[in-house]
């Protein structure tokens, strides 16, 4: 079988027409280089060079093969460059209750501006879909609520508190915070099945004995906020969504008394990936960039 080593050694020999100089270029001994050339000739069934001590004369067949070898080596070099971490696009999956609100941070992390996001391919989907695609190798990295499968590598990025979003008037009458007892009397609107935010909200409701829960098949937080604004009930919003979602309707945002419900947003990747150091560096950059995008200050 012809190897890239043989092609590289022969290309250097054809270019220098000298065994010693070719060996120096390839950082090998002359005997090692000579042996690889002989093996290449045997594999091709053709004489590539005529040997005159350390000097060589490239045969007609050798000259043509040297041209092909240069093209092959150039293509291999291009493939290696494309595979380099600095050039290879990063396929990042993000859950829907994070994606719309993390984009400014990602812009910062990648240098600002849409052009800076060219090496980043973003996929928005629910947690189960993202984890399946990560396992299948269709994604390199996912950003979601942790913890997840312990067989995966993960890095926490930030804590994201939940707030109660209520209609502009009516119960609860408080304007600053709401207690667990007050929550029991509220009609709580949640996202449809499949969203991890729904599961986290249900877990919180179960711990607070909140039983009046409705799901209308809603798939995004914006729709929930509009329903709240229309007086159809209350909902829980993650803190990172407040600057965008609270500007879309007439609503009140109430802090939930301690212990506050919250989720941890993190990066997750396969333990077998060789890009772990790159992912951790990206995570540190994202966490630092979020300092420039503070959430709405709550009273």
Secondary structure as UniProt FT lines:
FT   HELIX           4..16
FT   HELIX           19..26
FT   HELIX           30..44
FT   STRAND          49..52
FT   TURN            53..54
FT   STRAND          55..58
FT   HELIX           60..83
FT   TURN            85..87
FT   STRAND          90..94
FT   HELIX           96..109
FT   TURN            110..111
FT   HELIX           114..117
FT   TURN            118..119
FT   STRAND          120..124
FT   HELIX           127..135
FT   TURN            136..137
FT   STRAND          141..146
FT   TURN            150..151
FT   STRAND          152..167
FT   STRAND          177..178
FT   HELIX           180..183
FT   TURN            184..185
FT   STRAND          188..190
FT   TURN            193..194
FT   HELIX           196..208
FT   STRAND          213..215
FT   HELIX           221..229
FT   TURN            230..231
FT   STRAND          234..238
FT   HELIX           239..241
FT   HELIX           242..245
FT   TURN            246..247
FT   STRAND          251..256
FT   STRAND          262..270
FT   TURN            271..272
FT   TURN            274..275
FT   HELIX           276..289
FT   HELIX           290..292
//
